[in-house]
Amino acid sequence: MVFKVIVHEDKDGLWAEVPSIKGCFSQGETMEELENNIKEAIEGCLSVDIEKYSKNNIVKTIEVVL
């Protein structure tokens, strides 16, 4: 999957946001650190803990590849 990431610079370093994933942000002191951090942030934002959902109304879970 490919995500567009907007990189910003401020007095504290670099930070990035992923507009297509609400609330997905990260920061880093260097571009390399920022890239690693935003990848981790994307993975975290997209992961879902199925166990926390009520099993009573789950029909099944599926994976969709884009």
TORPA-4810 file (N, C-alpha, C, O; in nm, 3 decimals):
<nodes>
NODE_1_0.084_-0.117_0.000_0.000_0.000_0.000_0.089_0.124_0.000_0.199_0.123_0.054_M
NODE_2_0.040_0.227_-0.060_0.112_0.353_-0.067_0.025_0.461_-0.004_-0.093_0.474_-0.037_V
NODE_3_0.083_0.537_0.087_0.013_0.646_0.152_0.085_0.776_0.125_0.208_0.781_0.127_F
NODE_4_0.011_0.880_0.100_0.069_1.014_0.088_0.089_1.067_0.230_-0.001_1.062_0.313_K
NODE_5_0.210_1.118_0.255_0.246_1.171_0.386_0.291_1.315_0.368_0.373_1.344_0.281_V
NODE_6_0.238_1.403_0.449_0.277_1.544_0.444_0.378_1.567_0.555_0.350_1.541_0.672_I
NODE_7_0.496_1.615_0.517_0.604_1.639_0.613_0.612_1.789_0.642_0.610_1.872_0.552_V
NODE_8_0.620_1.820_0.770_0.629_1.958_0.817_0.759_1.975_0.893_0.815_1.879_0.946_H
NODE_9_0.807_2.098_0.899_0.925_2.129_0.980_0.891_2.244_1.073_0.831_2.343_1.032_E
NODE_10_0.930_2.228_1.199_0.912_2.336_1.295_1.037_2.346_1.383_1.136_2.278_1.355_D
NODE_11_1.033_2.427_1.486_1.151_2.450_1.570_1.200_2.324_1.642_1.316_2.317_1.682_K
NODE_12_1.113_2.225_1.658_1.148_2.101_1.727_1.195_1.991_1.634_1.235_1.884_1.681_D
NODE_13_1.192_2.013_1.504_1.233_1.910_1.407_1.127_1.887_1.301_1.063_1.981_1.255_G
NODE_14_1.110_1.763_1.264_1.015_1.726_1.160_0.896_1.652_1.219_0.909_1.580_1.317_L
NODE_15_0.782_1.672_1.158_0.665_1.592_1.193_0.586_1.565_1.066_0.596_1.640_0.969_W
NODE_16_0.508_1.460_1.068_0.434_1.418_0.948_0.293_1.377_0.984_0.264_1.335_1.096_A
NODE_17_0.207_1.391_0.885_0.067_1.348_0.899_0.027_1.270_0.775_0.079_1.292_0.666_E
NODE_18_-0.066_1.177_0.795_-0.119_1.096_0.686_-0.265_1.136_0.670_-0.350_1.088_0.746_V
NODE_19_-0.296_1.222_0.573_-0.433_1.273_0.560_-0.540_1.165_0.541_-0.654_1.184_0.582_P
NODE_20_-0.504_1.054_0.481_-0.604_0.950_0.454_-0.634_0.865_0.577_-0.726_0.783_0.574_S
NODE_21_-0.557_0.883_0.686_-0.582_0.808_0.810_-0.599_0.910_0.922_-0.502_0.967_0.970_I
NODE_22_-0.721_0.931_0.962_-0.752_1.031_1.064_-0.670_1.006_1.191_-0.670_0.896_1.245_K
NODE_23_-0.601_1.109_1.238_-0.527_1.100_1.362_-0.391_1.034_1.352_-0.330_1.004_1.454_G
NODE_24_-0.342_1.010_1.230_-0.214_0.942_1.212_-0.104_1.046_1.194_-0.094_1.110_1.089_C
NODE_25_-0.021_1.062_1.298_0.087_1.160_1.301_0.211_1.095_1.359_0.201_0.994_1.429_F
NODE_26_0.327_1.152_1.333_0.450_1.112_1.400_0.553_1.223_1.385_0.529_1.322_1.315_S
NODE_27_0.668_1.206_1.450_0.772_1.308_1.444_0.908_1.240_1.442_0.920_1.120_1.466_Q
NODE_28_1.009_1.320_1.413_1.147_1.271_1.414_1.245_1.385_1.401_1.210_1.493_1.352_G
NODE_29_1.366_1.362_1.446_1.469_1.466_1.436_1.532_1.470_1.298_1.577_1.576_1.253_E
NODE_30_1.536_1.356_1.230_1.590_1.349_1.094_1.484_1.289_1.002_1.385_1.232_1.048_T
NODE_31_1.505_1.304_0.871_1.409_1.248_0.775_1.404_1.095_0.787_1.297_1.035_0.779_M
NODE_32_1.520_1.034_0.807_1.523_0.888_0.822_1.443_0.842_0.944_1.365_0.747_0.936_E
NODE_33_1.463_0.910_1.056_1.389_0.876_1.177_1.240_0.900_1.157_1.158_0.818_1.198_E
NODE_34_1.205_1.011_1.093_1.064_1.041_1.066_1.001_0.934_0.978_0.889_0.890_1.005_L
NODE_35_1.071_0.890_0.874_1.016_0.787_0.786_0.990_0.657_0.862_0.886_0.594_0.844_E
NODE_36_1.084_0.617_0.947_1.063_0.496_1.027_0.946_0.514_1.123_0.864_0.424_1.139_N
NODE_37_0.939_0.630_1.187_0.832_0.655_1.284_0.695_0.661_1.219_0.597_0.609_1.274_N
NODE_38_0.685_0.723_1.101_0.554_0.734_1.038_0.508_0.598_0.985_0.388_0.571_0.983_I
NODE_39_0.602_0.513_0.943_0.565_0.377_0.904_0.505_0.302_1.022_0.403_0.234_1.008_K
NODE_40_0.569_0.314_1.137_0.516_0.250_1.259_0.380_0.307_1.295_0.291_0.233_1.336_E
NODE_41_0.364_0.438_1.280_0.236_0.501_1.312_0.126_0.451_1.220_0.014_0.426_1.265_A
NODE_42_0.156_0.438_1.091_0.057_0.388_0.995_0.017_0.245_1.032_-0.102_0.213_1.035_I
NODE_43_0.115_0.161_1.059_0.085_0.023_1.098_-0.002_0.020_1.223_-0.098_-0.057_1.230_E
NODE_44_0.031_0.104_1.321_-0.047_0.108_1.443_-0.189_0.157_1.420_-0.283_0.104_1.478_G
NODE_45_-0.204_0.259_1.336_-0.337_0.313_1.309_-0.425_0.213_1.232_-0.547_0.213_1.248_C
NODE_46_-0.362_0.129_1.151_-0.439_0.035_1.070_-0.461_-0.099_1.138_-0.544_-0.178_1.092_L
NODE_47_-0.389_-0.126_1.246_-0.408_-0.255_1.313_-0.534_-0.248_1.398_-0.570_-0.144_1.454_S
NODE_48_-0.600_-0.360_1.406_-0.725_-0.368_1.481_-0.716_-0.487_1.575_-0.680_-0.598_1.533_V
NODE_49_-0.749_-0.465_1.700_-0.753_-0.574_1.797_-0.893_-0.634_1.794_-0.984_-0.584_1.861_D
NODE_50_-0.910_-0.740_1.717_-1.041_-0.803_1.700_-1.097_-0.849_1.834_-1.219_-0.847_1.854_I
NODE_51_-1.011_-0.891_1.926_-1.056_-0.944_2.054_-1.136_-0.842_2.135_-1.220_-0.882_2.217_E
NODE_52_-1.113_-0.713_2.115_-1.184_-0.614_2.196_-1.327_-0.590_2.148_-1.405_-0.523_2.216_K
NODE_53_-1.363_-0.643_2.032_-1.498_-0.627_1.981_-1.587_-0.741_2.031_-1.539_-0.853_2.051_Y
NODE_54_-1.713_-0.712_2.050_-1.807_-0.813_2.095_-1.816_-0.925_1.992_-1.842_-0.899_1.874_S
NODE_55_-1.795_-1.046_2.035_-1.801_-1.160_1.944_-1.945_-1.198_1.909_-1.968_-1.276_1.817_K
NODE_56_-2.041_-1.143_1.981_-2.181_-1.179_1.958_-2.232_-1.137_1.821_-2.315_-1.206_1.762_N
NODE_57_-2.184_-1.023_1.770_-2.238_-0.975_1.644_-2.136_-0.973_1.531_-2.159_-0.909_1.429_N
NODE_58_-2.023_-1.043_1.548_-1.927_-1.055_1.440_-1.964_-1.177_1.356_-1.972_-1.289_1.407_I
NODE_59_-1.986_-1.155_1.228_-2.018_-1.265_1.138_-1.888_-1.335_1.099_-1.878_-1.457_1.109_V
NODE_60_-1.791_-1.258_1.056_-1.658_-1.310_1.027_-1.566_-1.192_1.003_-1.612_-1.080_0.988_K
NODE_61_-1.437_-1.216_1.001_-1.341_-1.113_0.968_-1.276_-1.148_0.835_-1.254_-1.265_0.804_T
NODE_62_-1.246_-1.046_0.757_-1.182_-1.068_0.627_-1.067_-0.971_0.612_-1.062_-0.869_0.681_I
NODE_63_-0.974_-1.001_0.523_-0.865_-0.910_0.489_-0.884_-0.864_0.347_-0.915_-0.944_0.259_E
NODE_64_-0.865_-0.735_0.322_-0.878_-0.678_0.189_-0.743_-0.619_0.153_-0.688_-0.539_0.229_V
NODE_65_-0.690_-0.658_0.038_-0.562_-0.609_-0.008_-0.586_-0.502_-0.113_-0.660_-0.523_-0.209_V
NODE_66_-0.523_-0.388_-0.095_-0.537_-0.278_-0.191_-0.414_-0.269_-0.276_-0.405_-0.183_-0.363_L
</nodes>
